Amino acid sequence: MTNTMPQTYWSRLLRAILEFDLIESNDRILIGLSGGKDSLFLTYALAVLRDRLPMNVSLHAVFIDAQFADDFDTTPLRDFCDRLDIPLTVQQVNIAQAIRNQDGKDPCFTCAFFRRGAIGRIAKELGCSKIAYAHHHDDAVETLLMGLFSSGQVKTFRPKTYLSRQDLTVIRPLIYFRESELADSVSIHGCTPLKNPCPLDGKTNRQDTKELIEQLGKQFPNLYSHLSAAMREDAVSDLWPKELTRAQMKEKHTAFMRRLHKK
């Protein structure tokens, strides 16, 4: 059976790949497949890309079993990947225990740290040079706002990131898709998303940020598009200079006092 997608989806996928140089001929790509709506669509979309364009792209998927549930069934994921002719690796990583050992530290950070480490290791073992994650446009906008709230920094993740320590490149081909579109994508790829076994699903800072954007969007209809525009490098305007160090302030103070005494 030929895998297809609506032309509007295909155009958005191709735009991200071309604009940010995400995929090239002969790439070996490892897909982070969680079983959620986003990663299912990503896996399907890359299969369509592989089959439609003469790029000789090789795909492999990996599912990280964080052991939040003893009876998590990966059979639907295997069937899905088999239908797309994409090999699937299932790797158990006891992230649940690692979180319990962290004494109340941010569980999402711990989870992401161990997942990234395992996926990076598997990518190297499989000879993949790129890792594809299913982060979408809403994720990027939420990350921008979370950065302001948590660290006072204007930053978000990039569509393409080179990890020099591992000599791997992370790509995010769904960067021009809205989350609502991916929620409707089951009719395209035909696989029902799996329920996330994480006990904190829907109770994270990201979820709070998502709901805040939605709430404020009712009062400020252009809020989302303005946050989206703020992610671009050319959006920076009229910001204060970088804060000076104590040594720099001391130097300026000394120079200032010298100028006063010369008068």
C-alpha positions in Angstrom: 0.0 0.0 0.0 1.3 3.5 -0.9 1.7 5.9 2.0 0.3 9.3 1.3 -0.6 12.6 3.1 -2.5 15.7 2.2 -0.6 18.2 0.0 -0.7 20.9 2.7 1.0 18.5 5.2 3.6 17.5 2.6 4.4 21.1 1.7 4.9 22.0 5.4 7.2 18.9 5.9 9.2 19.8 2.8 9.5 23.4 3.8 11.1 22.5 7.2 13.5 20.1 5.5 14.6 22.6 2.9 14.7 25.7 5.0 16.8 24.2 7.8 18.7 21.6 5.8 17.4 18.8 7.9 17.8 15.8 5.6 20.2 14.9 2.8 20.7 12.0 0.5 22.1 8.8 2.1 21.2 9.9 5.6 20.7 7.2 8.3 18.0 8.6 10.7 16.9 7.2 14.0 13.4 8.2 14.9 12.4 8.7 18.6 9.1 6.9 18.7 7.1 7.2 21.9 3.8 6.0 20.6 2.1 9.4 21.0 0.3 11.2 18.3 3.3 13.4 17.4 6.0 10.7 17.0 3.5 8.4 15.2 3.0 11.1 12.6 6.7 11.8 12.4 7.5 8.2 11.7 4.8 8.0 9.0 5.8 11.3 7.5 9.5 10.3 7.1 8.4 7.0 5.6 6.4 9.0 3.0 9.5 11.1 2.4 11.7 8.1 2.0 9.3 6.5 -0.5 8.5 9.7 -2.5 11.9 11.2 -3.0 15.0 9.5 -4.5 17.3 10.3 -1.5 18.2 6.8 -0.4 17.3 7.7 3.2 17.5 4.9 5.8 15.1 4.9 8.7 15.2 3.1 12.1 12.9 3.8 15.0 13.5 3.4 18.8 11.1 3.1 21.6 12.4 3.8 25.1 10.5 1.8 27.8 10.9 4.0 30.9 9.3 1.2 33.0 6.5 3.4 34.3 4.2 0.4 33.7 4.9 -3.3 34.0 2.6 -4.3 31.2 3.2 -1.7 28.5 2.4 -3.4 25.2 4.6 -2.3 22.3 2.9 -4.7 19.8 0.9 -1.9 18.1 4.2 0.0 17.6 5.9 -3.0 16.1 2.9 -3.6 13.7 3.0 0.1 12.7 6.7 0.0 12.0 6.4 -3.3 10.1 3.7 -1.8 7.9 6.1 1.1 7.1 9.1 -1.1 6.6 11.0 0.6 9.4 13.0 -1.5 11.9 12.1 -0.9 15.6 14.4 -1.2 18.6 12.7 -1.4 22.0 15.1 -0.4 24.8 14.3 -0.7 28.5 15.7 2.1 30.6 14.6 2.3 34.3 13.8 6.0 34.3 11.1 5.4 36.8 13.7 4.3 39.4 16.1 7.1 38.4 13.3 9.6 39.2 12.6 8.0 42.6 16.3 8.3 43.4 16.5 12.0 42.6 15.0 13.2 45.9 12.4 15.6 44.4 14.5 17.0 41.6 12.7 17.9 38.3 11.4 14.5 37.1 11.0 15.8 33.5 14.7 16.8 33.3 15.7 13.4 34.6 13.5 11.6 32.2 14.7 13.6 29.2 18.4 13.2 30.3 18.2 9.4 30.4 16.1 9.2 27.2 18.5 11.3 25.2 21.5 9.3 26.5 19.9 6.0 25.5 18.8 7.2 22.1 22.2 8.7 21.4 23.9 5.5 22.3 21.5 3.4 20.1 22.0 5.9 17.2 25.8 5.3 17.3 25.3 1.5 17.5 23.1 1.6 14.4 25.4 3.8 12.4 22.8 6.7 12.3 24.1 10.2 12.0 20.8 12.0 12.8 18.1 11.6 15.4 14.6 12.8 14.5 12.3 14.1 17.3 8.6 15.0 16.9 8.7 18.4 18.4 6.1 20.6 16.7 5.5 24.4 16.5 3.5 24.6 19.7 6.4 22.9 21.5 8.8 25.6 20.3 6.5 28.5 21.3 5.9 26.9 24.7 9.7 26.4 25.2 10.3 30.1 24.4 7.8 31.2 27.1 9.1 28.6 29.6 12.6 30.0 29.1 11.5 33.5 30.0 9.6 32.2 33.1 12.3 29.8 34.4 15.6 31.5 33.5 14.9 35.0 32.1 16.3 34.0 28.7 14.9 34.4 25.3 15.5 31.0 23.8 13.9 27.9 22.3 15.2 24.8 20.6 16.4 24.9 17.0 15.0 22.9 14.2 18.5 21.4 13.7 21.1 21.0 16.5 24.6 19.4 16.2 25.7 17.5 19.3 29.5 17.8 19.1 30.2 15.4 21.9 28.3 12.5 20.2 28.9 13.7 16.6 25.1 13.4 16.1 22.6 15.9 14.6 19.1 16.3 16.1 16.4 17.3 13.6 12.8 18.3 14.1 10.9 17.9 10.8 7.5 18.7 12.3 8.5 22.2 13.3 5.9 23.8 11.0 3.0 21.7 12.3 0.6 22.8 14.9 -0.3 20.3 17.7 -4.0 20.4 16.7 -3.1 19.1 13.3 -1.2 16.2 14.6 -4.1 15.3 16.9 -6.1 14.7 13.7 -3.4 12.8 12.0 -4.5 9.3 13.1 -6.8 9.3 10.0 -3.7 9.6 7.9 -1.4 7.0 9.4 -4.0 4.7 10.8 -2.4 3.9 14.2 -4.2 4.9 17.4 -1.8 6.8 19.8 -0.8 4.8 22.9 -1.7 6.2 26.3 1.4 7.7 28.0 2.1 5.7 31.1 4.0 8.5 32.8 2.3 9.4 36.1 2.9 13.1 35.5 1.4 13.2 32.0 -0.7 16.4 31.8 0.7 17.7 35.1 3.9 19.3 34.0 5.1 22.9 33.6 4.8 22.5 29.9 1.1 21.7 30.3 0.6 24.7 32.5 2.4 26.9 29.9 0.2 25.4 27.1 -3.0 26.3 29.1 -1.7 29.8 29.9 -1.1 30.5 26.2 -4.6 29.3 25.4 -6.1 31.4 28.2 -4.2 34.6 27.3 -4.9 34.0 23.6 -8.6 34.7 24.3 -7.7 38.2 25.5 -4.9 38.8 23.0 -5.9 37.1 19.8 -2.4 37.6 18.2 -0.5 36.3 21.1 0.5 33.0 19.6 1.6 34.5 16.3 3.6 37.2 18.1 5.4 34.5 20.3 6.1 32.6 17.1 7.7 35.7 15.5 9.8 36.3 18.6 11.6 32.9 18.0 13.4 34.4 15.0 16.9 35.9 15.4 15.9 39.1 13.7 13.1 39.7 16.3 15.6 41.0 18.8 15.2 44.7 19.2 15.8 47.4 21.8 17.1 45.1 24.6 19.3 46.3 27.4 23.1 45.6 27.1 24.6 42.5 28.7 24.8 42.8 32.5 28.4 43.8 33.5 30.5 41.7 35.9 31.7 43.0 39.3 35.2 43.5 37.8 33.7 45.4 34.8 31.6 47.6 37.1 34.7 48.3 39.3 36.7 49.3 36.2 33.9 51.7 35.0 33.6 53.1 38.5 37.3 53.8 38.7 37.4 55.4 35.3 34.3 57.6 36.3 35.9 58.8 39.5 39.2 59.7 37.6 37.2 61.8 35.2 35.5 63.6 38.1 38.8 64.4 39.8 40.3 65.8 36.6 37.7 68.5 36.4 
